[in-house]
Amino acid sequence: MRLIAIAFAATGALAAAGSAAAAVSDVEYLKASRCRGLADSGLAQVDTAALDAFVKSERSGRAPYVLERSKVEYDKAKREAKTDSGDRKARLTAELSGPCQAYKS
């Protein structure tokens, strides 16, 4: 009985260590993909290399549905940035120059 309990504890520790390998959560990864879409749309003059590197480095180990959702977020952000609304462009530019900066380091 004691051996089984030790085996379960070891398995749990390994699973926790494997999930800790991802530096950011799936939600943060999706936000970074959105930021990358905004940057690639030409909304503002932004160096996209840092965002591209961040998304690429965080891609490994993600579930396939998260990777698919990141493509959706990227495309949605690019479409949203192409709208003619001045208020929306100002909001997206503020998002790109504000919260998105966290993914460039």
Secondary structure per residue as TSV (DSSP state, phi and psi in degrees):
chain	resnum	aa	ss	phi	psi
A	1	M	-	360.0	-43.7
A	2	R	H	-64.4	-37.0
A	3	L	H	-64.7	-39.0
A	4	I	H	-66.7	-41.3
A	5	A	H	-63.2	-39.0
A	6	I	H	-67.0	-39.2
A	7	A	H	-63.5	-43.2
A	8	F	H	-64.1	-40.6
A	9	A	H	-64.2	-41.3
A	10	A	H	-66.2	-40.2
A	11	T	H	-63.8	-41.6
A	12	G	H	-64.0	-39.5
A	13	A	H	-65.7	-40.1
A	14	L	H	-66.8	-39.5
A	15	A	H	-64.6	-40.5
A	16	A	H	-66.0	-38.9
A	17	A	H	-66.9	-36.7
A	18	G	H	-67.5	-37.5
A	19	S	H	-76.0	-22.6
A	20	A	T	-77.1	-11.2
A	21	A	T	-65.7	-31.3
A	22	A	S	-75.0	124.2
A	23	A	S	-73.1	-31.3
A	24	V	S	-126.9	158.2
A	25	S	-	-74.0	170.4
A	26	D	H	-63.3	-36.6
A	27	V	H	-63.8	-43.8
A	28	E	H	-64.6	-37.2
A	29	Y	H	-62.9	-41.1
A	30	L	H	-66.6	-37.7
A	31	K	H	-64.4	-39.5
A	32	A	H	-65.1	-36.9
A	33	S	H	-65.0	-38.1
A	34	R	H	-63.7	-45.1
A	35	C	H	-60.7	-38.4
A	36	R	H	-64.5	-38.5
A	37	G	H	-65.2	-40.8
A	38	L	H	-64.6	-41.7
A	39	A	H	-67.3	-39.4
A	40	D	H	-73.2	-15.5
A	41	S	T	-76.9	-12.4
A	42	G	T	81.9	17.8
A	43	L	S	-59.9	-40.0
A	44	A	S	-147.1	161.4
A	45	Q	-	-75.4	102.2
A	46	V	-	-132.9	139.9
A	47	D	-	-75.7	110.3
A	48	T	H	-84.8	-9.9
A	49	A	H	-61.3	-40.1
A	50	A	H	-66.9	-41.8
A	51	L	H	-65.5	-42.2
A	52	D	H	-60.6	-43.6
A	53	A	H	-64.6	-40.3
A	54	F	H	-63.1	-49.5
A	55	V	H	-63.3	-40.7
A	56	K	H	-65.0	-41.7
A	57	S	H	-70.3	-28.7
A	58	E	H	-90.4	-5.5
A	59	R	H	-68.1	-36.4
A	60	S	T	-65.1	138.1
A	61	G	T	85.5	-0.6
A	62	R	-	-81.0	147.8
A	63	A	-	-67.9	149.9
A	64	P	H	-57.1	-36.1
A	65	Y	H	-68.2	-29.9
A	66	V	H	-70.3	-41.2
A	67	L	H	-64.4	-39.0
A	68	E	H	-66.6	-42.5
A	69	R	H	-65.0	-32.7
A	70	S	H	-66.6	-35.2
A	71	K	H	-65.2	-39.9
A	72	V	H	-63.2	-44.8
A	73	E	H	-63.4	-40.8
A	74	Y	H	-60.7	-50.4
A	75	D	H	-64.8	-39.8
A	76	K	H	-63.0	-42.3
A	77	A	H	-65.4	-40.1
A	78	K	H	-63.8	-42.7
A	79	R	H	-64.6	-43.1
A	80	E	H	-63.3	-35.1
A	81	A	H	-72.4	-20.0
A	82	K	T	-85.8	-1.7
A	83	T	-	-70.3	157.6
A	84	D	-	-91.2	-2.9
A	85	S	-	-68.7	123.9
A	86	G	H	-65.1	-38.8
A	87	D	H	-64.7	-41.4
A	88	R	H	-66.8	-42.4
A	89	K	H	-63.3	-38.8
A	90	A	H	-65.0	-41.2
A	91	R	H	-65.6	-42.4
A	92	L	H	-69.9	-36.1
A	93	T	H	-64.8	-40.0
A	94	A	H	-64.8	-38.4
A	95	E	H	-64.6	-41.5
A	96	L	H	-67.0	-37.7
A	97	S	H	-89.3	-6.3
A	98	G	T	-108.2	-95.8
A	99	P	G	-59.5	-29.3
A	100	C	G	-70.0	-18.0
A	101	Q	G	-65.3	-23.0
A	102	A	G	-64.6	-24.2
A	103	Y	G	-92.9	3.4
A	104	K	G	-96.1	-5.4
A	105	S	-	-99.8	360.0
